[in-house]
C-alpha cells in the first residue's frame, strides 16, 4: 500500500482539513473518493481493506479487549498530550506545568 504522511500544525491547520473533516481534526485518510476521519474508523477500514497482516485479532473477545484498550489509551494519554501541546504552543512550559503533567501521567 502506497501512502503519504503529511505533518499538520495543529494550531495553524490548512483549510482543506475542515473541508475533509467537519470537526477540523486529524487524522484523515483519503483514498480515491473516500475520506475517513477518526482513528478507530480509519484503523478498521485499513484492517478490512488490507486484511493481511491483520491489525485486529480474529477472535471477537480479543477484538473487544483491544478496542477497550485503545479507548482507554485515547482517554488517558491524549488528555495529557493536549495539555502539553497547548503549553508548547503558548510558549515553553513552566516547571509547574511540567510537574503537573508528570504527576497526572503517573497517577
C-alpha positions as CSV (number, residue, x, y, z in Angstrom):
1,X,0.0,0.0,0.0
2,X,1.4,3.4,-1.0
3,X,0.7,6.2,1.3
4,X,1.7,9.8,2.1
5,X,2.0,11.2,5.6
6,X,1.6,15.0,6.0
7,X,2.5,16.7,9.2
8,X,-0.1,19.2,10.2
9,X,0.5,22.1,12.6
10,X,-2.5,21.6,15.0
11,X,-2.5,25.4,15.8
12,X,-2.4,26.5,12.1
13,X,-4.3,23.8,10.2
14,X,-4.6,24.1,6.4
15,X,-8.1,25.0,5.2
16,X,-8.6,21.7,3.5
17,X,-8.7,19.9,6.9
18,X,-12.0,21.5,7.7
19,X,-13.3,20.5,4.2
20,X,-12.4,16.9,4.7
21,X,-13.4,16.6,8.4
22,X,-16.4,18.7,9.7
23,X,-14.7,18.6,13.2
24,X,-11.5,20.1,11.8
25,X,-9.4,17.4,13.3
26,X,-6.7,14.9,12.2
27,X,-6.0,12.1,11.3
28,X,-7.7,11.9,8.0
29,X,-7.4,9.1,5.4
30,X,-8.1,9.9,1.8
31,X,-8.2,7.0,-0.7
32,X,-9.6,7.8,-4.1
33,X,-13.1,9.3,-3.5
34,X,-13.2,8.1,0.1
35,X,-12.4,10.4,3.0
36,X,-12.4,9.0,6.5
37,X,-11.6,10.6,9.9
38,X,-11.4,9.3,13.4
39,X,-8.5,7.0,14.1
40,X,-10.6,3.9,15.1
41,X,-12.7,4.2,11.9
42,X,-9.5,4.5,9.8
43,X,-7.9,1.5,11.6
44,X,-11.0,-0.7,11.0
45,X,-11.1,0.3,7.3
46,X,-7.4,-0.4,6.8
47,X,-7.9,-3.8,8.6
48,X,-10.8,-4.7,6.3
49,X,-9.3,-3.3,3.1
50,X,-5.9,-4.8,3.5
51,X,-6.6,-8.0,5.6
52,X,-3.0,-9.4,5.6
53,X,-1.5,-8.9,8.1
54,X,-4.5,-8.3,10.4
55,X,-4.3,-5.3,12.7
56,X,-7.0,-6.7,15.0
57,X,-7.3,-10.2,16.4
58,X,-9.7,-12.6,14.7
59,X,-11.4,-13.6,18.0
60,X,-14.4,-11.2,18.9
61,X,-13.4,-11.2,22.6
62,X,-9.8,-10.3,21.8
63,X,-11.0,-7.6,19.4
64,X,-13.3,-6.2,22.1
65,X,-10.4,-6.1,24.6
66,X,-8.2,-4.3,22.0
67,X,-10.9,-1.8,21.3
68,X,-11.3,-1.1,25.1
69,X,-7.6,-0.8,25.5
70,X,-7.4,1.7,22.6
71,X,-10.4,3.7,24.1
72,X,-8.7,3.9,27.5
73,X,-5.4,4.8,25.9
74,X,-7.0,7.6,24.0
75,X,-8.9,9.0,27.0
76,X,-6.0,8.7,29.4
77,X,-2.9,9.6,27.3
78,X,-4.2,12.1,24.8
79,X,-5.7,14.3,27.6
80,X,-2.1,14.8,28.7
81,X,-0.8,15.3,25.2
82,X,-3.3,18.0,24.6
83,X,-2.2,19.8,27.7
84,X,1.5,19.6,26.7
85,X,0.7,20.7,23.1
86,X,-1.3,23.7,24.3
87,X,1.5,24.7,26.7
88,X,4.1,24.3,23.9
89,X,2.0,26.5,21.6
90,X,1.7,29.2,24.3
91,X,5.5,29.1,24.9
92,X,7.9,26.9,26.9
93,X,6.1,25.0,29.6
94,X,6.7,26.2,33.1
95,X,8.3,23.9,35.6
96,X,5.0,23.8,37.5
97,X,3.0,22.7,34.4
98,X,5.7,20.0,33.7
99,X,5.3,18.8,37.3
100,X,1.5,18.7,37.0
101,X,1.7,16.8,33.7
102,X,4.2,14.4,35.2
103,X,2.1,13.8,38.3
104,X,-1.1,13.3,36.2
105,X,0.7,10.8,33.9
106,X,1.9,8.7,36.8
107,X,-1.3,8.8,38.9
